[in-house]
Amino acid sequence: MRYRTDREAFGAYIGYLREKRKYALEQVCEGLCTAQRLFQLESGAQSPGKLLQDAILERLGVGAEDYEHYLHYKEYDQWEMRQRILHGISCGNAYRAKELLGEYGRRYGGESGGGEAVGERLERQFYLSMWAQIRCLEGAGREELRPILEEAVQLTVPVLWEKPLQGRVLSLKEWNLILEAERYRKGGGDEAHYREILSCLKTAGMDTVGLAKVYPKAVCFLCGCIAEKGGVLGDELYGYCNHALEILRNASRMYYLWEILELREQYLKHRAGNWPGVRQEKDAGAVQVWEGRSGREDFAAVYLENAGWKKTLESVYADYGVRKETFHYSYLYLEKGVSCISEVIRIRRRMLGIRAEALCEGICDIKTLRRLENRKRATQRAIVEELFERLGLSGEMTRTELVTDSPEARRMMEMLRHYGNERETENAGILLAKIKGLVTTEIQCNKQALMRKEINLLRVREEITGEEYYAQMRIALELTLPFEAFLQEGEKYLTYEEQACIQNMMQEMDRDSSEFQICMKRFEEMYRPVAEGELLGTVNGICGLIMGYVTSELGNCGEFDRADWYSDILIKEELRSRRLASLANCLYDRWWNHMERKRNGIFTGRKLDGEEELIKCILLSNLGRRILYESFYLKILKGKKSDIMEV
């Protein structure tokens, strides 16, 4: 069987998405490239540069964080500099970000001019977008910021507002820049423009996370525009806020979440004042209802729920010195799962104990491999693909969890993760069978991913024992990586699935065994240097799962200081990047360590109220729709309430 090349697979994928959404070539490429260029990309005749690739994917409704990218060292160095600029902005460090952006502009040409080539215009757009955020941090006013943002928009969205937005196909970054340019117009922008943007976003075909990144922002800007002109938050705008909140909860994200909760609170307080029998207790931040007409109890419940979420977010943000307001949009440009081809090949080869001559035999000469590993020269993609496959990796340089050009399979995998998290075994089994019918398992990484899902499903159903689970999970791991190669000392490069297989195996190990302790040590060796640097937010999503598990086990072993260090790092990163998924788990680990210290008479510098901490975990789990976790924390609160109060 002949497998598609990376270029052909990407072309088929974007072609499928475009046809499914019934977009013309001209709609997708407007402001980016010619229709002929897009046709060549879809046919596999050409490869796009990374910036163009990401822009096309976003215009077709696919967020860049769905992908893992492997870049040659020069492109990787450029990517890394971008991420450091974003980190500076997200930390509010305007001086650091400004310094890096200046160097970036001089190196890569975004500092002046847009050029005709699409790469030059996208570079300029990035530069202007970052510059606007930096100047905003430095206190610049709308008179300065608006021209910067309007220039950035016009680089890829020509004649904005001269023709309707409906029918235009735009990326997340373009929608965001349009919103930013609009809010710096006099009076906070044109209300009709915001309404048109919101209408377009509803039909733009974005994925869940993509919509979460821009829709709540548009709602906040619309409400701000109306308020600036003396208007009030009425029923219609409250409806927009509720829809934005649901989008954020479904995506487990917090972009403009505090602002949305603040707007809902304003509306609910206003309604409370107009309802007989409703008393506002401002000090308690709650609404009590006595002997009201039908529906008042629901109104009170909504207010209390909203107040609880808002108070919890304010408390956690304050604990970690992160602004509760969404003051930047660097998360739109932040990319996860990007790796340097040279480093992956060098580290993976040594980890597997493969001599250089053996790796390149029949693929390339030894000098080519040496230059590649030493970051001296980028080599042909076909050679890299063959080297990757010999190292147990997928040959695709841009990939998702599965090697497939089926958007349906990718969507189903996202749903399968949800069913797995919530222990919905029947739905998970049905969906897994459907996915197997859509993708080939002749590709080892596909076989590994689906095998791991199936083994976990069997364990949850209690159809296999812990010993059988461990043995089968090890077989899945060793489809691509010998377990012994992970246990040995030295640098490591593991895929998402390989790390997940090992973490799953650890759940059935004896915690006192040398095998378990070595696994803990190897994962710490992999992730502590990342946690200490500026690029934690760019690491593949598996980092949160692995380090969350390691943190929990460190606490179980009495290593409270190390456990707290990791928890604090993970929490701060979640808050900066406005991600909700693991926030409650990290707070629970922090609370558990605190309680264990107090029980054992160990000094703790923190002052944590046990009941309040568990309530935070419950509310955050509820906010993120993590029902199983919410139930777990409720059970802990009810069962341990007396112990909490005694300690």
C-alpha positions as CSV (number, residue, x, y, z in Angstrom):
1,M,0.0,0.0,0.0
2,R,1.3,3.5,-0.8
3,Y,0.7,6.0,1.9
4,R,0.2,9.7,1.2
5,T,3.1,12.0,1.7
6,D,2.7,14.7,4.4
7,R,2.1,17.3,1.7
8,E,-0.6,15.2,0.0
9,A,-2.3,14.4,3.3
10,F,-2.5,18.1,4.3
11,G,-3.8,19.0,0.8
12,A,-6.5,16.3,1.0
13,Y,-7.5,17.4,4.4
14,I,-7.9,21.1,3.6
15,G,-9.6,20.2,0.4
16,Y,-12.1,18.1,2.3
17,L,-12.8,20.8,4.8
18,R,-13.3,23.4,2.2
19,E,-15.7,21.3,0.2
20,K,-17.6,20.2,3.3
21,R,-18.1,23.9,4.3
22,K,-19.0,24.7,0.7
23,Y,-16.4,27.4,0.4
24,A,-15.0,28.6,-2.9
25,L,-11.3,28.7,-3.4
26,E,-11.5,32.5,-3.6
27,Q,-13.2,32.7,-0.2
28,V,-10.5,30.8,1.6
29,C,-7.6,32.4,0.0
30,E,-8.8,36.1,-0.1
31,G,-6.0,38.3,1.3
32,L,-3.7,35.3,1.8
33,C,-2.7,33.8,-1.6
34,T,-4.0,33.3,-5.1
35,A,-6.7,30.7,-5.9
36,Q,-4.1,28.9,-8.0
37,R,-1.7,28.6,-5.1
38,L,-4.5,27.2,-2.9
39,F,-5.4,24.7,-5.6
40,Q,-1.8,23.5,-5.8
41,L,-1.7,23.1,-2.0
42,E,-4.9,21.0,-2.1
43,S,-3.6,18.8,-4.9
44,G,-0.3,18.2,-3.0
45,A,1.8,19.9,-5.7
46,Q,3.2,22.4,-3.2
47,S,3.8,22.7,0.6
48,P,2.8,25.8,2.5
49,G,5.1,27.6,4.9
50,K,4.0,27.2,8.5
51,L,2.4,30.7,8.8
52,L,0.3,30.1,5.7
53,Q,-0.5,26.6,6.8
54,D,-1.8,27.8,10.2
55,A,-3.8,30.6,8.5
56,I,-5.5,28.2,6.1
57,L,-6.3,25.7,8.8
58,E,-7.8,28.5,11.0
59,R,-9.9,29.8,8.2
60,L,-11.3,26.3,7.8
61,G,-12.2,26.2,11.5
62,V,-9.3,24.1,12.8
63,G,-7.3,25.5,15.8
64,A,-3.5,25.2,15.6
65,E,-3.4,23.6,19.0
66,D,-5.0,20.5,17.5
67,Y,-1.7,19.7,15.8
68,E,1.9,18.6,16.6
69,H,4.5,20.2,14.4
70,Y,8.0,19.2,13.6
71,L,10.2,22.0,12.3
72,H,13.7,22.3,10.9
73,Y,16.0,24.2,13.3
74,K,15.9,27.6,11.6
75,E,12.1,27.6,11.5
76,Y,12.0,26.2,15.1
77,D,14.3,29.0,16.3
78,Q,12.0,31.6,14.8
79,W,9.0,29.8,16.4
80,E,10.7,29.8,19.8
81,M,11.4,33.5,19.7
82,R,7.7,34.1,18.9
83,Q,6.7,32.1,21.9
84,R,9.1,34.0,24.2
85,I,7.5,37.3,23.1
86,L,4.1,35.9,23.9
87,H,5.3,34.7,27.3
88,G,6.6,38.2,28.1
89,I,3.2,39.8,27.1
90,S,1.2,37.2,29.1
91,C,3.3,37.9,32.2
92,G,2.8,41.7,31.7
93,N,6.5,42.2,31.2
94,A,6.4,44.9,28.5
95,Y,10.2,45.6,28.7
96,R,11.2,41.9,28.0
97,A,8.6,41.5,25.2
98,K,9.6,44.8,23.6
99,E,13.3,43.8,23.6
100,L,12.5,40.4,22.0
101,L,10.1,41.8,19.4
102,G,12.7,44.3,18.3
103,E,15.2,41.5,17.7
104,Y,12.6,39.4,16.0
105,G,11.7,42.3,13.6
106,R,15.3,42.8,12.7
107,R,15.9,39.1,12.1
108,Y,12.7,38.2,10.2
109,G,11.6,41.4,8.6
110,G,8.3,42.1,10.4
111,E,9.5,45.5,11.7
112,S,8.8,47.5,8.6
113,G,6.8,46.9,5.4
114,G,4.4,44.1,4.6
115,G,5.8,43.0,1.2
116,E,3.9,41.2,-1.4
117,A,4.7,37.6,-0.5
118,V,2.1,36.0,1.9
119,G,4.9,35.1,4.4
120,E,6.1,38.7,4.6
121,R,2.6,40.0,5.2
122,L,1.8,37.4,7.9
123,E,5.1,38.2,9.6
124,R,4.2,41.9,9.5
125,Q,0.8,41.1,10.9
126,F,2.3,39.2,13.8
127,Y,4.8,42.0,14.5
128,L,2.0,44.7,14.6
129,S,-0.2,42.5,16.7
130,M,2.5,42.0,19.3
131,W,3.5,45.7,19.2
132,A,-0.1,46.8,19.9
133,Q,-0.2,44.5,23.0
134,I,3.1,45.8,24.2
135,R,2.1,49.5,23.8
136,C,-1.2,48.7,25.5
137,L,0.8,47.4,28.5
138,E,2.8,50.6,28.4
139,G,-0.4,52.7,28.6
140,A,-0.8,53.8,25.0
141,G,-4.2,55.3,24.1
142,R,-6.7,54.5,21.4
143,E,-5.3,57.2,19.1
144,E,-2.0,55.3,18.8
145,L,-3.3,51.7,19.0
146,R,-6.1,51.9,16.4
147,P,-3.9,52.7,13.4
148,I,-1.5,49.8,14.3
149,L,-4.3,47.3,14.5
150,E,-6.1,48.6,11.4
151,E,-2.9,48.1,9.4
152,A,-2.5,44.6,10.8
153,V,-6.1,43.7,9.7
154,Q,-5.7,45.1,6.2
155,L,-2.7,43.0,5.5
156,T,-5.0,39.9,5.0
157,V,-8.5,41.4,5.2
158,P,-8.6,44.1,2.5
159,V,-11.5,46.6,2.3
160,L,-12.8,45.8,5.7
161,W,-16.4,47.1,6.2
162,E,-16.6,48.1,2.6
163,K,-18.4,44.8,1.9
164,P,-20.4,42.6,4.3
165,L,-18.4,40.2,6.6
166,Q,-21.0,37.5,6.0
167,G,-19.5,35.2,3.4
168,R,-15.9,36.0,4.2
169,V,-13.8,33.1,5.5
170,L,-11.4,34.4,8.2
171,S,-9.1,32.9,10.8
172,L,-9.3,33.3,14.6
173,K,-6.4,35.8,14.5
174,E,-8.2,37.9,11.8
175,W,-11.5,38.0,13.8
176,N,-9.5,39.0,16.9
177,L,-7.7,41.8,15.1
178,I,-11.0,43.1,13.7
179,L,-12.4,43.2,17.2
180,E,-9.3,44.9,18.6
181,A,-9.3,47.6,15.9
182,E,-13.0,48.2,16.4
183,R,-12.8,48.7,20.2
184,Y,-10.3,51.5,19.7
185,R,-12.6,53.5,17.5
186,K,-14.1,56.5,19.1
187,G,-16.9,55.6,21.5
188,G,-15.7,52.0,21.8
189,G,-16.7,51.1,18.3
190,D,-19.8,50.7,16.2
191,E,-22.6,48.6,17.8
192,A,-23.7,47.4,14.4
193,H,-20.2,46.1,13.6
194,Y,-20.1,44.0,16.8
195,R,-23.5,42.6,16.0
196,E,-22.4,41.7,12.5
197,I,-19.3,40.0,13.9
198,L,-21.3,37.9,16.4
199,S,-23.7,36.9,13.7
200,C,-20.8,35.7,11.5
201,L,-19.1,33.9,14.3
202,K,-22.2,31.7,14.9
203,T,-22.0,30.4,11.3
204,A,-18.2,30.4,10.8
205,G,-17.8,26.7,11.4
206,M,-15.1,27.0,14.1
207,D,-14.3,24.2,16.5
208,T,-15.3,24.5,20.2
209,V,-12.0,25.9,21.4
210,G,-11.7,28.3,18.4
211,L,-15.1,29.8,19.1
212,A,-14.2,30.1,22.8
213,K,-11.3,32.3,21.8
214,V,-13.3,35.0,20.0
215,Y,-17.0,34.8,20.8
216,P,-16.9,35.8,24.5
217,K,-14.6,38.6,23.6
218,A,-17.0,40.0,20.9
219,V,-19.8,39.8,23.5
220,C,-17.7,41.8,26.1
221,F,-16.8,44.4,23.5
222,L,-20.4,44.8,22.4
223,C,-21.5,45.3,26.0
224,G,-18.7,47.7,26.6
225,C,-19.6,49.7,23.5
226,I,-23.3,50.0,24.6
227,A,-22.3,50.9,28.2
228,E,-19.9,53.7,26.9
229,K,-22.9,55.2,25.0
230,G,-25.0,55.1,28.2
231,G,-26.9,51.9,27.4
232,V,-27.8,49.1,29.9
233,L,-27.4,45.4,29.8
234,G,-30.8,44.1,28.8
235,D,-32.3,40.7,28.2
236,E,-30.8,40.4,24.7
237,L,-27.2,41.1,25.9
238,Y,-27.8,38.8,28.9
239,G,-28.6,36.1,26.4
240,Y,-25.4,36.8,24.5
241,C,-23.5,36.5,27.8
242,N,-25.1,33.2,28.6
243,H,-24.3,31.8,25.2
244,A,-20.6,32.9,25.6
245,L,-20.5,31.3,29.1
246,E,-21.8,28.0,27.6
247,I,-19.1,28.1,24.9
248,L,-16.4,28.6,27.5
249,R,-17.6,25.8,29.7
250,N,-17.8,23.4,26.8
251,A,-14.2,24.3,25.8
252,S,-12.9,24.4,29.4
253,R,-11.4,27.8,28.7
254,M,-11.5,31.1,30.6
255,Y,-11.0,33.8,27.9
256,Y,-13.0,36.8,29.1
257,L,-14.7,34.5,31.6
258,W,-14.4,36.8,34.6
259,E,-15.8,39.7,32.4
260,I,-18.7,37.6,31.3
261,L,-19.5,36.6,34.9
262,E,-19.2,40.3,35.9
263,L,-21.7,41.3,33.2
264,R,-24.2,38.6,34.2
265,E,-23.9,39.8,37.8
266,Q,-24.7,43.3,36.8
267,Y,-27.8,42.1,34.9
268,L,-28.9,39.8,37.8
269,K,-28.5,42.5,40.4
270,H,-30.6,44.9,38.2
271,R,-33.3,42.3,37.9
272,A,-33.2,41.6,41.6
273,G,-34.0,45.2,42.4
274,N,-37.1,45.0,40.2
275,W,-38.5,41.8,41.7
276,P,-40.7,42.1,44.8
277,G,-39.6,39.8,47.6
278,V,-36.0,39.6,46.5
279,R,-33.4,41.0,48.9
280,Q,-29.8,41.8,47.9
281,E,-27.3,41.0,50.6
282,K,-24.3,42.9,49.2
283,D,-21.9,41.9,52.0
284,A,-22.6,38.2,51.4
285,G,-22.7,38.6,47.6
286,A,-25.8,36.5,47.4
287,V,-29.5,36.9,46.7
288,Q,-32.1,35.3,49.1
289,V,-35.7,34.7,47.9
290,W,-38.7,34.5,50.2
291,E,-42.2,33.5,49.2
292,G,-41.8,34.6,45.6
293,R,-43.8,33.8,42.5
294,S,-42.8,30.9,40.3
295,G,-39.3,31.2,38.9
296,R,-37.8,33.3,41.6
297,E,-36.0,30.4,43.2
298,D,-34.3,29.7,39.8
299,F,-33.3,33.3,39.6
300,A,-31.7,33.2,43.0
301,A,-29.9,30.0,42.1
302,V,-28.4,31.5,39.0
303,Y,-27.2,34.5,40.9
304,L,-25.6,32.4,43.6
305,E,-24.0,30.1,41.1
306,N,-22.6,33.0,39.2
307,A,-21.4,34.7,42.4
308,G,-19.7,31.5,43.5
309,W,-17.8,31.0,40.2
310,K,-16.8,34.7,40.2
311,K,-15.6,34.7,43.8
312,T,-13.6,31.5,43.2
313,L,-11.8,32.9,40.1
314,E,-11.0,36.1,41.9
315,S,-9.5,34.3,44.8
316,V,-7.3,32.0,42.7
317,Y,-6.1,34.8,40.4
318,A,-5.2,36.9,43.5
319,D,-3.4,33.9,45.1
320,Y,-1.1,33.7,42.1
321,G,-0.7,37.3,41.2
322,V,-2.4,37.0,37.8
323,R,-4.8,39.6,36.5
324,K,-8.4,38.3,36.5
325,E,-9.2,40.5,33.5
326,T,-8.2,39.2,30.1
327,F,-5.7,41.8,29.3
328,H,-4.0,40.2,26.3
329,Y,-4.7,37.8,23.4
330,S,-1.3,36.0,23.2
331,Y,-3.2,32.7,23.7
332,L,-4.3,33.0,20.1
333,Y,-0.7,32.8,18.9
334,L,0.5,30.3,21.5
335,E,1.3,26.9,19.9
336,K,1.7,23.6,21.7
337,G,3.5,20.5,20.6
338,V,6.1,22.0,18.4
339,S,9.5,20.2,18.2
340,C,12.8,20.7,16.5
341,I,13.5,17.9,13.9
342,S,17.2,17.9,14.7
343,E,16.8,17.5,18.4
344,V,14.1,14.8,18.0
345,I,16.3,12.7,15.8
346,R,19.4,13.1,17.9
347,I,17.7,12.4,21.3
348,R,15.5,9.6,20.0
349,R,18.4,7.8,18.3
350,R,20.5,7.9,21.4
351,M,17.6,6.9,23.6
352,L,17.0,3.8,21.5
353,G,20.7,3.0,21.4
354,I,20.8,3.1,17.6
355,R,24.2,3.8,16.0
356,A,24.2,6.6,13.5
357,E,25.4,4.3,10.7
358,A,22.5,1.9,11.4
359,L,19.9,4.7,11.4
360,C,20.9,6.2,8.1
361,E,21.6,3.0,6.2
362,G,19.6,3.0,3.0
363,I,18.2,6.5,3.7
364,C,21.1,9.0,3.6
365,D,24.8,9.1,4.1
366,I,26.4,9.5,7.6
367,K,27.4,13.1,6.9
368,T,23.8,14.2,6.1
369,L,22.7,12.7,9.4
370,R,25.5,14.3,11.4
371,R,24.7,17.8,9.9
372,L,21.0,17.3,10.6
373,E,21.6,16.3,14.3
374,N,24.1,19.1,14.8
375,R,21.7,21.8,13.4
376,K,24.1,22.5,10.6
377,R,21.8,21.8,7.7
378,A,18.1,21.1,7.1
379,T,17.6,18.0,4.9
380,Q,14.9,16.9,2.5
381,R,11.5,16.1,4.0
382,A,11.4,12.6,2.5
383,I,14.7,11.7,4.3
384,V,13.3,13.1,7.6
385,E,10.1,11.1,7.2
386,E,12.1,7.8,6.7
387,L,14.3,8.6,9.7
388,F,11.3,9.3,11.9
389,E,9.7,6.0,10.9
390,R,12.8,4.1,11.7
391,L,12.8,5.7,15.1
392,G,9.2,4.6,15.8
393,L,7.7,7.9,15.0
394,S,5.0,8.9,12.4
395,G,6.5,10.2,9.2
396,E,4.1,13.2,9.1
397,M,5.6,16.5,10.0
398,T,2.2,18.0,10.9
399,R,-0.1,15.6,12.6
400,T,-2.8,15.1,15.2
401,E,-3.5,12.2,17.6
402,L,-4.2,10.0,14.6
403,V,-2.5,9.9,11.2
404,T,-5.5,10.4,9.0
405,D,-7.0,13.0,6.7
406,S,-10.5,12.4,8.1
407,P,-11.9,15.4,10.0
408,E,-14.6,13.1,11.2
409,A,-12.2,10.7,12.9
410,R,-10.5,13.7,14.6
411,R,-13.8,15.0,15.9
412,M,-14.7,11.6,17.2
413,M,-11.4,11.3,19.1
414,E,-12.3,14.5,20.9
415,M,-15.6,13.1,21.9
416,L,-14.0,9.8,22.9
417,R,-11.8,11.7,25.3
418,H,-14.9,13.3,26.9
419,Y,-16.7,9.9,27.2
420,G,-13.5,8.4,28.8
421,N,-13.2,11.2,31.3
422,E,-16.8,10.9,32.3
423,R,-16.7,7.0,32.4
424,E,-19.5,6.8,29.7
425,T,-18.4,3.4,28.7
426,E,-21.2,2.5,26.3
427,N,-20.9,5.6,24.3
428,A,-17.1,5.3,24.3
429,G,-17.3,1.7,23.0
430,I,-19.6,2.7,20.1
431,L,-17.5,5.6,19.1
432,L,-14.2,3.6,19.3
433,A,-15.6,1.0,16.9
434,K,-16.6,3.8,14.4
435,I,-13.1,5.4,14.6
436,K,-11.5,2.0,13.8
437,G,-13.5,1.9,10.6
438,L,-12.2,5.3,9.5
439,V,-8.5,5.0,10.1
440,T,-5.8,2.5,9.1
441,T,-4.2,0.6,12.0
442,E,-1.3,-0.5,9.7
443,I,0.3,2.7,10.9
444,Q,1.8,1.9,14.3
445,C,1.0,5.1,16.1
446,N,-2.6,4.8,15.0
447,K,-2.7,1.2,16.3
448,Q,-1.1,2.3,19.6
449,A,-3.6,5.2,20.1
450,L,-6.6,3.0,19.5
451,M,-5.2,0.1,21.5
452,R,-4.6,2.3,24.5
453,K,-8.2,3.6,24.3
454,E,-9.6,0.1,24.2
455,I,-7.4,-1.2,27.1
456,N,-8.6,1.7,29.3
457,L,-12.2,1.0,28.3
458,L,-11.8,-2.7,29.3
459,R,-10.3,-1.7,32.7
460,V,-13.1,0.8,33.5
461,R,-15.6,-2.0,32.6
462,E,-13.6,-4.3,35.0
463,E,-13.3,-6.8,32.1
464,I,-9.5,-7.2,32.8
465,T,-7.4,-7.3,36.0
466,G,-4.8,-4.8,37.0
467,E,-2.0,-7.2,36.0
468,E,-3.6,-7.8,32.6
469,Y,-4.1,-4.0,32.2
470,Y,-0.4,-3.4,32.9
471,A,0.7,-6.1,30.5
472,Q,-1.5,-5.0,27.6
473,M,-0.6,-1.4,28.1
474,R,3.1,-2.3,27.9
475,I,2.5,-4.1,24.6
476,A,0.8,-1.0,23.3
477,L,3.8,1.2,24.4
478,E,6.3,-1.2,22.8
479,L,4.7,-0.9,19.4
480,T,6.9,2.2,19.1
481,L,9.2,2.3,22.1
482,P,10.8,-0.3,24.3
483,F,9.9,0.4,28.0
484,E,13.5,-0.2,29.0
485,A,14.6,2.7,26.7
486,F,12.5,5.1,28.9
487,L,13.8,3.6,32.2
488,Q,17.5,4.3,31.2
489,E,19.2,7.5,32.0
490,G,19.7,10.2,29.4
491,E,17.7,12.7,27.4
492,K,14.2,11.6,26.3
493,Y,11.8,12.3,23.5
494,L,8.5,10.5,23.7
495,T,5.3,11.1,21.8
496,Y,2.0,12.0,23.5
497,E,0.8,8.3,23.3
498,E,4.0,6.9,24.6
499,Q,3.9,9.1,27.7
500,A,0.2,8.3,28.2
501,C,0.9,4.5,28.0
502,I,3.6,4.8,30.7
503,Q,1.4,6.9,32.9
504,N,-1.4,4.3,32.5
505,M,1.1,1.5,33.4
506,M,2.2,3.4,36.5
507,Q,-1.3,3.3,37.9
508,E,-0.9,-0.5,38.4
509,M,2.7,-0.4,39.7
510,D,3.7,-0.9,43.3
511,R,4.4,2.7,44.6
512,D,7.3,1.4,46.6
513,S,8.9,-0.5,43.6
514,S,12.1,0.7,42.0
515,E,10.2,0.6,38.6
516,F,7.7,3.2,39.8
517,Q,10.3,5.4,41.4
518,I,12.4,5.4,38.2
519,C,9.4,6.3,36.1
520,M,8.7,9.3,38.4
521,K,12.4,10.3,38.2
522,R,12.4,10.1,34.4
523,F,9.3,12.2,34.0
524,E,10.7,14.8,36.4
525,E,13.9,14.9,34.4
526,M,11.9,15.6,31.3
527,Y,9.6,18.3,32.6
528,R,11.4,20.2,35.4
529,P,13.7,22.1,33.0
530,V,10.6,23.1,31.0
531,A,8.7,24.1,34.1
532,E,11.7,26.4,35.1
533,G,11.7,28.1,31.7
534,E,9.5,30.3,29.6
535,L,8.1,27.7,27.2
536,L,5.9,25.6,29.5
537,G,2.8,26.9,27.8
538,T,4.0,25.5,24.5
539,V,4.5,21.9,25.6
540,N,2.1,19.3,24.4
541,G,-1.1,18.9,26.5
542,I,0.3,15.6,27.9
543,C,2.5,17.7,30.1
544,G,-0.4,18.7,32.3
545,L,-1.6,15.0,32.6
546,I,1.9,13.7,33.4
547,M,3.0,16.4,35.8
548,G,-0.3,16.5,37.5
549,Y,0.1,12.8,38.2
550,V,3.7,13.1,39.3
551,T,2.7,16.0,41.6
552,S,-0.1,13.9,43.2
553,E,2.3,11.0,43.8
554,L,5.0,13.3,45.2
555,G,2.4,14.4,47.8
556,N,1.5,10.8,48.6
557,C,5.2,10.1,49.2
558,G,5.5,13.1,51.6
559,E,7.5,15.2,49.2
560,F,5.3,18.2,49.9
561,D,7.6,21.0,48.9
562,R,8.4,19.5,45.5
563,A,4.7,18.7,44.9
564,D,3.7,22.2,45.8
565,W,6.3,23.7,43.5
566,Y,4.9,21.8,40.6
567,S,1.3,22.6,41.5
568,D,2.0,26.3,41.8
569,I,3.8,26.3,38.4
570,L,0.9,24.4,36.7
571,I,-1.8,26.6,38.3
572,K,0.0,29.8,37.3
573,E,0.4,28.6,33.7
574,E,-3.3,27.5,33.5
575,L,-4.3,31.0,34.7
576,R,-2.1,32.8,32.3
577,S,-3.2,30.8,29.3
578,R,-6.9,30.9,30.5
579,R,-7.3,27.1,30.6
580,L,-9.7,25.5,33.1
581,A,-9.3,21.7,32.7
582,S,-6.7,20.9,35.4
583,L,-7.2,23.9,37.7
584,A,-9.4,22.1,40.3
585,N,-7.1,19.1,40.4
586,C,-4.0,21.3,41.1
587,L,-5.9,23.2,43.9
588,Y,-7.0,19.9,45.4
589,D,-3.3,18.6,45.4
590,R,-2.3,21.9,47.1
591,W,-5.0,21.5,49.8
592,W,-4.2,17.8,50.4
593,N,-0.5,18.6,50.9
594,H,-1.5,21.4,53.3
595,M,-3.7,19.1,55.3
596,E,-1.1,16.4,55.5
597,R,1.5,18.8,56.8
598,K,-0.8,20.0,59.5
599,R,-1.7,16.4,60.5
600,N,2.0,15.5,60.8
601,G,3.0,18.7,62.6
602,I,5.0,20.0,59.7
603,F,5.3,23.8,59.3
604,T,3.2,25.3,56.4
605,G,3.5,28.9,55.4
606,R,0.1,28.8,53.8
607,K,-3.2,29.7,55.4
608,L,-5.8,27.5,53.7
609,D,-9.4,27.0,54.9
610,G,-10.2,23.3,54.2
611,E,-13.9,23.8,53.5
612,E,-13.3,26.8,51.2
613,E,-10.6,25.0,49.2
614,L,-12.8,22.0,48.5
615,I,-15.7,24.3,47.6
616,K,-13.3,26.0,45.0
617,C,-12.6,22.6,43.6
618,I,-16.3,21.8,43.4
619,L,-17.2,25.1,41.7
620,L,-14.3,25.0,39.2
621,S,-15.2,21.3,38.3
622,N,-18.8,22.4,37.9
623,L,-17.8,25.3,35.7
624,G,-15.7,23.1,33.5
625,R,-18.5,20.4,33.4
626,R,-16.2,17.8,35.0
627,I,-19.0,15.9,36.6
628,L,-17.0,13.0,38.0
629,Y,-14.5,15.3,39.6
630,E,-17.3,17.5,41.1
631,S,-18.8,14.4,42.6
632,F,-15.5,13.3,44.0
633,Y,-14.8,16.7,45.7
634,L,-18.4,16.8,47.1
635,K,-17.9,13.4,48.6
636,I,-14.6,14.4,50.2
637,L,-16.2,17.6,51.6
638,K,-19.2,15.7,53.1
639,G,-17.1,12.8,54.4
640,K,-14.2,14.8,55.8
641,K,-16.0,17.9,56.9
642,S,-15.4,17.2,60.6
643,D,-11.8,16.3,60.0
644,I,-11.2,19.5,58.1
645,M,-12.7,21.6,60.9
646,E,-10.6,19.8,63.5
647,V,-7.3,20.2,61.7
